[in-house]
Amino acid sequence: MSQTLEKRILREAQGLVGLQITGVRYMTPSERQQLFVDHRCVVLTLSDGTELYPVADDEENDVGVLIARSPDGHETHLSYL
């Protein structure tokens, strides 16, 4: 990945800093149809309405697993179904 692309991605991601998670849910059947994915995954809703969800690759070929790792090393896998 080029440094220019990395910088652009990080600049856009900086907009997420300070937002709070206000909702957690599984992707709806309608959303799955719109994205053409076979599985449903956990969707995090942020305080500005942004929704975050894991995908298998940059082309969004399918969903993925989101992993939450706490400072003490405890991992929670927010699996897809």
Secondary structure, 3 states (H helix, E strand, C coil): CCHHHHHHHHHHHHHHCCCCEEEEEECCHHHHHHHCCCCCCEEEEECCCCEECCECCCCCCCECCEEEECCCCCEEEECCC
